[in-house]
Amino acid sequence: MKTFREHLWPMARHALIIGALIPIAFFWLLIWDSNDGSHRICGVTTHRTIPSPDSSHLAIIYDAHCLAVAKANVQLSIIDAADELDFTDDPNVYIDWAPDLDAYWVSDKILEVSLPRYGRIYRKDSHAGDVEIRYKSPPAPRR
């Protein structure tokens, strides 16, 4: 004859497994698009849109976030002026926290990005199509 513990353990084990899978499934449904499996961003805040001198390109500084699990980040993407930014594409510059990220056009095909003093840089492309991206480091802090 089975003891009470031996009788309940299989049911308790299944309840624990299901209890662990429900939050994972809920999170997966919030983050992943069911149509194509691509990452879905819950929110985007655009900080600046900087047109090139000839208005053929746009440099867009924004942050993308989803739920409370995403770290604060700042991203920069360069696109053709006729296109719309697809926030699911990889940005040209991606920094985990950079409130002072800035950029300006040196010419029609050269964008200079002023890197922040703080923040971990995850991505720093040297080109976006036919646009060259140059980086300017922040000045050293005064002592």
For each residue, the residues with C-beta under 8 A, 3 or more apart:
1:
2: 6 7
3: 6 7
4: 7 8
5: 8 9
6: 2 3 9
7: 2 3 4
8: 4 5 11 12
9: 5 6 12 13
10: 13 14
11: 8 14 15
12: 8 9 15 16
13: 9 10 16 17
14: 10 11 17 18
15: 11 12 18 19
16: 12 13 19 20
17: 13 14 20 21
18: 14 15 21 22
19: 15 16 22
20: 16 17 23 24
21: 17 18 24 25
22: 18 19 25 26
23: 20 26 27
24: 20 21 27 28
25: 21 22 28 29
26: 22 23 29 30
27: 23 24 30 31 67
28: 24 25 31 32
29: 25 26 32 34
30: 26 27 42 66 67
31: 27 28 39 40 66 67
32: 28 29 37 38 39 40
33: 36 37 38 39 40
34: 29 37
35:
36: 33
37: 32 33 34
38: 32 33 88
39: 31 32 33 88
40: 31 32 33 66 88
41: 44 64 65 66 87 88
42: 30 65 66 67
43: 64 65 66
44: 41 62 63 64 65 87
45: 62 63 65
46: 49 60 61 62
47: 61 62 63 74
48: 59 60 61 103
49: 46 58 59 60 61
50: 58 59 60 61 103 104 105
51: 55 57 58 81 105
52: 55 56 57 58 59 81 105 108 109 111 131
53: 105 107 108
54: 108
55: 51 52 81
56: 52 80 81 108
57: 51 52 78 79 80 81 108 111 131
58: 49 50 51 52 78 79 80 81 85
59: 48 49 50 52 76 77 78 103 105 111
60: 46 48 49 50 76 77 78 79 85
61: 46 47 48 49 50 74 75 76 101 102 103
62: 44 45 46 47 74 75 76 77 85 87
63: 44 45 47 72 73 74 75
64: 41 43 44 70 73 75 87
65: 41 42 43 44 45 70 72 73
66: 30 31 40 41 42 43 69 70
67: 27 30 31 42 70
68:
69: 66
70: 64 65 66 67 73
71: 96 97
72: 63 65 96 97
73: 63 64 65 70 94 95 96 97 98
74: 47 61 62 63 94 95 97 98 99 101 116 119
75: 61 62 63 64 91 93 94 95
76: 59 60 61 62 91 92 93 94 101 103 113
77: 59 60 62 85 89 91 92 128
78: 57 58 59 60 92 111 128 129 131 133
79: 57 58 60 83 84 85
80: 56 57 58 83 129
81: 51 52 55 56 57 58
82:
83: 79 80
84: 79
85: 58 60 62 77 79 89
86: 89
87: 41 44 62 64
88: 38 39 40 41
89: 77 85 86
90: 94 123
91: 75 76 77 94 123
92: 76 77 78 123 125 128 133
93: 75 76 101 113 121 123 124 125 133
94: 73 74 75 76 90 91 121 122 123
95: 73 74 75 98 101 115 116 119 120 121 122
96: 71 72 73 119 120 122
97: 71 72 73 74 116 118 119 120
98: 73 74 95 101 115 116 118 119
99: 74 116
100: 114 116 117
101: 61 74 76 93 95 98 113 114 115 116 119
102: 61 113 114
103: 48 50 59 61 76 111 112 113 114
104: 50 111 112 114
105: 50 51 52 53 59 108 110 111 112
106: 110 111 112 134
107: 53 110
108: 52 53 54 56 57 105
109: 52 130 131 132
110: 105 106 107 131 132 134
111: 52 57 59 78 103 104 105 106 128 131 132 133 134
112: 103 104 105 106 133 134 135 136
113: 76 93 101 102 103 133 134 135 136
114: 100 101 102 103 104 136 138
115: 95 98 101 121 135 136 137 138
116: 74 95 97 98 99 100 101 119 138
117: 100 138 141
118: 97 98
119: 74 95 96 97 98 101 116
120: 95 96 97
121: 93 94 95 115 124
122: 94 95 96
123: 90 91 92 93 94
124: 93 121 133 135
125: 92 93 128 133
126: 132 133
127: 130 131 132 133
128: 77 78 92 111 125 131 133
129: 78 80
130: 109 127
131: 52 57 78 109 110 111 127 128
132: 109 110 111 126 127
133: 78 92 93 111 112 113 124 125 126 127 128
134: 106 110 111 112 113
135: 112 113 115 124
136: 112 113 114 115
137: 115
138: 114 115 116 117
139:
140:
141: 117
142:
143:
